[in-house]
């Protein structure tokens, strides 16, 4: 971890005390924008689901709109990674938020009129959501000093989990007074907050002088620049191993949660209480995990993070056997704790280790693979359950969730999510200052 040399003298003179990032106005602006972005991202499918309940949309229309949003997300993520490294990260956040914000009233205008118009707007909203992800990740590294980034990332994920926990009740309450169109306009206002509130960060230099553009050279193509991000990712074996494990867990464990949990709740327990309780327990566990990792600094942060990721295996495993519903909820709480014990050090390590001028592209590769392949798992798991049975498929998901992080932990650099030993001091550029 970095030394406290970058902290003010008054703080450095008091060993054991760390200036909290929550008192930093620049971070609070970034946190507010990211929170609004997360709330808007969650709210859109929920509000569209309310439109199905009041028969403004059909279930088929809802599926089309969500598919269009996902397509927009996947298309925008790699482009935004290149743009955020090429230009201002703050500018990418601004235009992405404005695009998603403008799409929301268009969605409202298309209600009960034009599904094609709504699908186009949903794709734009998804593109705005996807473009924000790598830009916010890179902007965090610009706004927050290296020694406080783990706390900052924990605060970011804490806000996202809190909105997930409180959001359904708030949206249901608002739906009593507002129609679906008004709620969609409200989603657009959230995107305006996400676009306009964050401030500009201090753009760091490149981590390697060799990566500086040569005088007189023209701008490379998007494909070429994205390929540079892939090459940067390949320089970090811990990143490739961790990303492979994360992708495997999301494609299997998240799919089990999305498809198998509702089926088991209905068929095995005969009530939706298990579904609701498990999802609430997962979110509560994630909140607890974010609070824990904001302060905890394990001796081997990468191995501890991968162990947390592996804990997601308890979620599908709890559905294999006929256990008491409390056991299922407890397993999902453990999975929630574990996923944040992974997420926060993972984001922090990328901000520390990856060359600053390529961070957005590497982050976009992270989101593209881990979350981009999640729909594939969701599409495959239901037919697999029909062919092999729920027990076999859930057991297989659990094995993958346990085995993939364990395999990643065999890569030496995953111990600290770093090329250098955990005790090596690094500066804000991710390089040993003694070099």
C-alpha positions in Angstrom: 0.0 0.0 0.0 1.1 3.6 -0.6 2.9 5.4 2.2 1.1 8.4 3.8 3.6 10.8 2.3 0.9 12.3 0.1 -1.2 13.2 3.1 -1.1 16.6 4.8 1.5 17.0 7.6 -1.2 17.2 10.3 -2.6 13.9 9.3 0.7 12.2 8.8 1.9 13.2 12.2 -0.9 11.1 13.8 -0.1 7.5 13.2 -3.0 5.2 12.6 -5.4 8.1 11.5 -6.4 8.4 7.9 -8.2 11.4 6.4 -11.6 10.1 5.3 -12.5 10.5 1.7 -16.1 11.3 2.6 -14.9 14.8 3.7 -13.5 15.5 0.2 -15.8 17.8 -1.8 -14.5 16.5 -5.2 -15.2 12.9 -4.2 -18.6 13.8 -2.8 -19.5 15.3 -6.2 -18.2 12.2 -7.9 -20.0 9.9 -5.4 -23.3 11.8 -5.9 -23.1 11.5 -9.7 -22.2 7.8 -9.5 -25.0 7.1 -7.1 -27.5 8.9 -9.3 -26.2 6.8 -12.3 -26.6 3.6 -10.3 -30.1 4.5 -9.2 -31.1 5.4 -12.8 -29.6 2.2 -14.1 -31.6 0.1 -11.6 -34.8 2.1 -12.0 -35.3 1.8 -15.7 -36.1 -1.9 -15.9 -38.2 -1.7 -12.7 -40.3 1.2 -14.1 -40.7 -0.6 -17.4 -41.9 -3.6 -15.4 -44.5 -1.4 -13.8 -45.7 -0.5 -17.3 -46.3 -4.3 -17.9 -48.3 -4.4 -14.7 -50.6 -1.6 -15.9 -50.8 -3.2 -19.3 -49.1 -0.2 -21.1 -46.4 -2.7 -22.3 -46.6 -6.4 -23.0 -44.1 -8.9 -21.6 -42.7 -9.3 -25.1 -42.2 -5.6 -25.5 -40.4 -5.5 -22.1 -38.0 -8.2 -23.3 -37.3 -6.3 -26.5 -36.6 -3.1 -24.6 -34.3 -4.7 -22.1 -32.5 -6.5 -25.0 -32.1 -3.2 -26.8 -30.7 -1.6 -23.6 -28.2 -4.4 -23.2 -27.1 -4.1 -26.8 -26.5 -0.4 -26.4 -24.5 -1.1 -23.2 -22.2 -3.6 -24.9 -21.7 -1.4 -27.9 -20.8 1.7 -25.9 -18.5 0.1 -23.3 -15.4 -0.4 -25.6 -16.0 2.9 -27.4 -16.3 4.8 -24.1 -13.1 3.2 -22.9 -11.2 4.6 -25.8 -12.8 8.0 -25.6 -12.2 8.3 -21.9 -8.5 7.6 -22.4 -8.3 9.8 -25.5 -10.2 12.8 -24.1 -11.5 14.1 -20.8 -13.1 11.4 -18.5 -15.3 14.1 -17.2 -16.5 14.9 -20.7 -17.4 11.3 -21.4 -19.4 11.2 -18.1 -21.2 14.4 -19.2 -22.2 13.3 -22.7 -23.0 9.8 -21.6 -25.3 11.1 -18.8 -26.9 13.6 -21.2 -27.6 10.9 -23.8 -29.2 8.6 -21.2 -31.1 11.5 -19.7 -32.5 12.5 -23.1 -33.6 8.9 -23.9 -35.8 8.7 -20.9 -38.5 11.2 -22.0 -38.4 9.6 -25.4 -39.2 6.3 -23.8 -42.1 8.0 -22.0 -43.4 9.5 -25.3 -43.3 6.1 -26.9 -45.4 4.4 -24.3 -48.5 2.8 -25.9 -47.6 4.4 -29.2 -44.4 3.1 -30.7 -42.3 0.1 -29.5 -39.7 0.8 -32.2 -39.2 4.4 -30.8 -38.9 3.0 -27.3 -36.4 0.3 -28.4 -34.2 3.0 -30.0 -34.4 5.1 -26.8 -33.6 2.1 -24.7 -30.5 1.4 -26.8 -29.4 5.0 -26.3 -30.1 4.7 -22.5 -28.0 1.5 -22.4 -25.2 3.2 -24.3 -25.2 6.0 -21.8 -25.1 3.5 -19.0 -22.3 1.6 -20.6 -20.2 4.7 -21.4 -20.4 5.9 -17.8 -18.9 2.7 -16.3 -15.3 2.9 -17.5 -15.3 6.7 -17.4 -16.4 6.8 -13.7 -13.8 4.1 -12.9 -11.0 6.2 -14.4 -12.3 9.4 -13.0 -12.2 8.0 -9.5 -8.4 7.5 -10.0 -8.1 11.2 -11.0 -10.2 12.6 -8.1 -9.0 10.4 -5.2 -5.4 9.9 -4.0 -4.0 6.4 -4.2 -4.0 5.8 -0.4 -7.8 6.5 -0.2 -9.1 4.7 -3.2 -10.1 1.6 -1.5 -12.2 3.6 0.9 -13.6 5.6 -2.1 -14.5 2.4 -4.0 -16.2 1.0 -0.9 -18.2 4.2 -0.6 -19.2 3.9 -4.3 -20.4 0.3 -4.0 -22.1 1.0 -0.7 -24.2 3.7 -2.4 -25.2 1.3 -5.2 -26.2 -1.5 -2.8 -28.2 0.9 -0.6 -30.2 2.1 -3.6 -30.9 -1.5 -4.6 -32.2 -2.2 -1.1 -34.3 1.0 -0.7 -35.2 1.6 -4.4 -38.0 -0.9 -4.9 -40.0 0.5 -1.9 -39.4 4.1 -3.0 -40.4 3.3 -6.6 -43.5 1.5 -5.5 -44.5 4.5 -3.3 -43.9 7.0 -6.2 -46.0 4.8 -8.5 -49.0 5.4 -6.3 -48.9 9.1 -7.2 -47.2 9.2 -10.6 -47.8 7.3 -13.8 -45.1 5.3 -15.7 -44.4 8.2 -18.0 -43.6 10.6 -15.1 -41.4 7.9 -13.5 -39.4 7.6 -16.8 -38.9 11.4 -16.8 -37.7 11.1 -13.3 -35.1 8.5 -14.4 -34.0 11.1 -16.9 -33.5 13.7 -14.2 -31.3 11.2 -12.3 -29.1 10.9 -15.4 -28.8 14.7 -15.5 -27.5 14.6 -12.0 -25.0 11.9 -13.0 -23.9 14.0 -15.9 -23.6 17.4 -14.4 -22.6 17.0 -10.7 -19.2 15.3 -10.9 -16.2 17.7 -11.2 -13.1 17.4 -13.3 -10.2 15.3 -11.9 -6.5 16.0 -12.1 -5.4 13.9 -15.2 -2.3 11.9 -14.3 0.5 11.3 -16.7 1.2 8.0 -18.3 2.8 5.2 -16.3 5.4 4.6 -18.9 7.2 7.2 -21.0 7.2 4.8 -23.9 3.4 5.1 -24.0 3.5 8.8 -24.7 2.4 9.7 -28.2 5.2 10.8 -30.5 5.2 14.3 -31.9 3.7 14.5 -35.3 1.9 11.1 -35.2 -1.7 11.0 -36.2 -4.5 9.7 -34.0 -4.8 5.9 -34.1 -8.1 4.2 -35.0 -10.6 3.1 -32.3 -9.7 -0.5 -32.9 -6.0 0.2 -32.6 -6.4 2.1 -29.4 -8.7 -0.6 -27.9 -6.1 -3.2 -28.8 -3.5 -1.1 -26.8 -5.8 -1.5 -23.8 -5.9 -5.2 -24.4 -2.1 -5.3 -24.5 -2.0 -3.3 -21.3 -4.3 -5.8 -19.6 -2.1 -8.7 -20.8 0.8 -7.0 -19.0 -0.9 -7.9 -15.7 -1.4 -11.6 -15.2 -3.3 -11.0 -12.0 -5.9 -9.0 -14.0 -6.4 -11.7 -16.6 -6.7 -14.4 -14.0 -9.1 -12.4 -11.8 -11.2 -11.3 -14.8 -11.5 -15.0 -15.9 -12.7 -16.0 -12.5 -15.1 -13.1 -12.2 -16.6 -13.8 -15.7 -17.0 -17.5 -14.8 -18.7 -16.6 -11.5 -21.1 -14.1 -13.0 -22.0 -16.4 -15.9 -22.9 -19.2 -13.6 -23.6 -18.0 -10.1 -25.5 -14.9 -11.2 -27.4 -17.0 -13.7 -28.4 -19.4 -11.0 -29.7 -16.4 -9.0 -31.6 -14.9 -11.9 -33.3 -18.1 -13.2 -33.0 -21.0 -10.7 -33.8 -19.1 -7.5 -37.3 -18.1 -8.6 -38.0 -21.6 -9.8 -36.8 -23.2 -6.5 -38.6 -20.7 -4.4 -41.9 -21.5 -6.2 -41.5 -25.3 -6.7 -39.6 -26.4 -3.6 -40.9 -23.9 -1.0 -44.2 -22.9 -2.5 -43.7 -19.2 -1.7 -42.0 -16.1 -3.1 -40.8 -15.3 0.4 -37.6 -17.3 -0.2 -36.9 -15.4 -3.4 -37.5 -12.0 -1.7 -35.6 -13.0 1.4 -32.6 -14.3 -0.4 -32.2 -11.2 -2.6 -32.6 -8.9 0.4 -30.0 -10.9 2.4 -27.6 -10.7 -0.6 -27.9 -6.9 -0.7 -27.6 -6.6 3.1 -24.5 -8.8 2.9 -23.0 -6.7 0.2 -23.6 -3.6 2.3 -21.8 -5.3 5.2 -19.0 -6.4 2.9 -18.5 -2.8 1.6 -18.3 -1.4 5.2 -15.8 -4.1 6.2 -13.5 -3.7 3.2 -13.5 0.1 3.5 -11.2 -0.4 6.6 -9.8 -3.9 6.3 -6.3 -4.3 4.7 -5.6 -8.1 4.5 -1.9 -9.2 4.2 -2.7 -10.9 0.9 -5.4 -8.6 -0.6 -5.7 -10.5 -3.9 -6.1 -13.9 -2.3 -8.6 -12.5 0.2 -10.5 -11.0 -2.7 -10.6 -14.2 -4.6 -11.8 -16.1 -1.5 -14.6 -13.6 -1.3 -15.5 -14.1 -4.9 -15.5 -17.9 -4.3 -18.0 -17.4 -1.5 -20.6 -16.8 -4.2 -20.6 -20.5 -4.7 -22.6 -20.9 -1.5 -25.6 -19.3 -3.2 -26.3 -22.0 -5.9 -25.1 -24.7 -3.4 -27.8 -23.7 -1.0 -30.4 -24.5 -3.7 -29.1 -28.0 -4.3 -30.3 -29.5 -1.1 -33.7 -29.3 0.7 -32.7 -26.9 3.5 -34.5 -24.5 5.7 -35.2 -21.2 4.0 -33.1 -19.4 6.6 -30.1 -21.4 5.3 -30.7 -20.2 1.7 -30.9 -16.6 3.0 -27.7 -17.0 5.0 -25.9 -18.4 2.0 -26.9 -15.4 -0.1 -25.8 -13.0 2.7 -22.4 -14.7 2.6 -22.3 -14.4 -1.2 -23.1 -10.7 -0.8 -20.3 -10.1 1.7 -17.9 -12.0 -0.5 -18.7 -10.2 -3.8 -17.8 -6.8 -2.2 -14.7 -8.2 -0.6 -13.7 -8.9 -4.2 -15.1 -5.9 -6.0 -13.5 -3.1 -3.9 -9.9 -4.4 -3.9 -10.3 -5.4 -7.6 -11.2 -1.8 -8.7 -8.6 -0.4 -6.4 -5.9 -2.6 -7.8 -6.8 -1.7 -11.4 -6.6 2.1 -10.5 -3.2 1.5 -8.9 -1.5 -0.9 -11.3 -2.8 -0.1 -14.8 -1.2 2.7 -16.8 -3.3 5.8 -16.1 -3.6 6.6 -19.8 -5.1 3.1 -20.5 -7.2 2.7 -17.4 -10.5 3.4 -19.0 -9.8 0.9 -21.8 -8.8 -1.8 -19.4 -11.9 -1.1 -17.2 -14.1 -1.3 -20.3 -12.6 -4.7 -21.1 -13.5 -5.7 -17.5 -17.1 -4.7 -17.8 -17.4 -6.0 -21.4 -16.4 -9.5 -20.5 -17.7 -9.9 -16.9 -21.1 -8.3 -17.4 -21.3 -8.7 -21.2 -21.3 -12.5 -20.9 -23.9 -12.6 -18.2 -26.8 -12.7 -20.6 -25.3 -15.8 -22.2 -25.4 -17.6 -18.9 -29.0 -16.4 -18.3 -30.0 -17.7 -21.8 -28.3 -21.1 -21.3 -29.2 -22.0 -17.8 -32.9 -22.5 -18.3 -32.5 -25.0 -21.2 -29.8 -26.7 -19.2 -32.1 -27.2 -16.3 -34.7 -28.7 -18.6 -32.2 -31.2 -20.0 -30.1 -32.1 -16.9 -32.3 -31.1 -14.0 -32.0 -28.3 -11.5 -29.8 -30.2 -9.1 -27.1 -31.1 -11.6 -27.0 -27.6 -13.1 -26.9 -25.8 -9.7 -24.2 -28.2 -8.4 -22.2 -27.4 -11.6 -22.6 -23.7 -11.0 -21.4 -24.0 -7.4 -18.3 -26.0 -8.5 -17.4 -23.3 -11.1 -17.9 -20.6 -8.5 -15.5 -22.3 -6.1 -13.0 -23.6 -8.7 -12.5 -20.5 -10.9 -11.2 -18.2 -8.1 -9.1 -21.0 -6.7 -7.5 -21.5 -10.1 -6.9 -17.8 -10.4 -5.2 -17.8 -7.0 -2.5 -20.1 -8.5 -1.2 -17.1 -10.5 1.6 -15.7 -8.3 0.7 -12.0 -8.9 -2.9 -12.5 -7.7 -1.6 -12.6 -4.1 -1.5 -8.8 -4.0 -3.2 -8.0 -7.3 0.2 -6.5 -8.3 3.4 -7.3 -10.1 5.3 -6.2 -7.0 5.1 -7.7 -3.5 2.3 -6.4 -1.2 4.8 -4.5 0.9 6.3 -2.5 -2.0 5.4 1.2 -1.9 3.7 2.5 -5.1 3.0 6.0 -6.1 -0.1 7.3 -7.9 1.2 6.1 -11.2 1.4 2.5 -10.0 5.2 2.5 -10.2 7.8 1.9 -7.5 9.1 5.4 -6.7 12.6 4.0 -6.1 12.9 3.1 -9.8 
